[in-house]
Amino acid sequence: MKKILLFLVLIGGAALLWKLGRWESRLFLTPPDILGGPVRVKDENGDRLYYLTSQWEKRISSVGGSRYSSSSQRTTSWLFIDLWAVDAATAQPVFRKRIKKDKVNGDEAAMGVEQGVMWARLPEIAGIRLADGAIVVDSAKIEARNPSLKGLMPKPPGVGMFLTESMQPLKFEPDAGMIVRLDDARRVRIDPLTLEATPYVPVSDEKKREAAANKDGVEKAAARTKIESLSNGMEWRAMVRGVAMQRPDGDQDWLGLIADSELEEATSRRTIANQVNFTEPMRHRLYRARLKKIDEFLGPRWQFLDPAPLPESPEFLMGGLLTQDSPTWEQQSALWRKNPDSVFVLSRTRLGEEGRMQVTRIAGPAGRTVWSKELPLSAVSAWIPGERYALMLGSDPSAQHSPMAEEGENPSMQIISIDLETGELKSFNPDLHRDWPAEDLTQQKP
């Protein structure tokens, strides 16, 4: 009898070991989606691009090799919120910090940067220190610093609810920073370092202009950067038609792009639009002209005179001059660099799905090509220029996907660094590196 029991135990143990040996675990990661948009910060830590991403992790575990049997499978899903830092010169990640793990997807976005702290909705208020990814501000810390606010900090919306911009209780303004609408309808500004809450009083347009003209105001404004969402497609605001340069006689020299179909009208009407018309395909060349100031009854205006093509300028398909600053709805000037004096033209290599973006550095006075680089992008979703290195984000339909990718996924978002002096390109494909290592900060005590 004992021999029979021993035999049965051995058989059962062998069966268990065999079954455990056939235990399988498969990992799936979705592409890391950027929340809100990226922001560039140059400080003692270096020149870096920061952004938040959300990413789903799904682990499917099966026993005995029956991966298609639901009774033998177990699925575990997590949503990760990560802070990325990418070096501006190399386009390679400096770090990836995991700052939140959740089971549901909320109304989350990066909003702005102030004094080294990224303000975000997660979906509750959060201040994330860029240097190390630590959450240094939250509702509990704000209430502890400001007892009069206890119980009045806004709660995040319920699961599956996404508020419109006008309904959001959390807002970031470049002239003030993080503004919170309390549950009693008061609005307060939160200092990212002291956490002190002070009444928020909107700044008038006149005072904004005064602050811009004041050095201290400029420095304070520079310490705050509102995060703009990635363009859903092409960021047309990253391009302007031309750049004006002051002349000793009070007039201006103008350098910009004109298509043959636009030249006759510009000459006869003596005016040229600041923005290029991208509603129809055109080929452009660089022209030089003169802008003469004319005083009229309704006020002064600039007459467009004597346009002449730069003799060595190539043609550009749907070209525009890249802007000096990140895109805004305000009128912008073109990016200009010296040694040699140059502008930078963004254009397309061809129409259709096979077309890619191209950047060309053109030097005056003849329009000589200093360098020209085809980009691995079919569209530019973000343009973030710098003194030496410019950054672009955009989609590349031909980029390699992760082995975890499913059929029909959107084109991969790429991060491109352009050396404005040499034209050298560096790139990073976040989709291909869905499993880029992340330091988990979610278990660390504040």
Secondary structure, 3 states (H helix, E strand, C coil): CHHHHHHHHHHHHHHHHHHHHCCEEEEEECCCEEEEEEEEEEECCEEEEEEEEEEEEEEEEECCCCCCCHHHEEEEEEEEEEEEEEECCCCCEEEEEEEEEECCCCCCEEEEEECCEEEEECCCEEEEECCCCCEEECHHHHHHHCHHHCCCCCCCCCCCCCCCHHHCCEEEECCCEEEEECCCCCEEEECCCCCCEEECCCCCHHHHHHHHHCHHHHHHHHCEEECCCCCCCCCHHHEECEEEEECCCCCEEEEEEEEHHHHHHHHHHCCCCCCCCCCCCCEEEEEEEEEEEEEECCEEEEEEEEEEECCCCCCEEEEEEEECCCCCCCCCCECEECCCCEEEEEEECCCCCCCCEEEEEEECCCCEEEEEEECCCCCCCEEECCCCEEEEEEEECCCCCCCCCCCCCCCEEEEEEEECCCCCEEEECCCCCCCCCCEECCCCCC
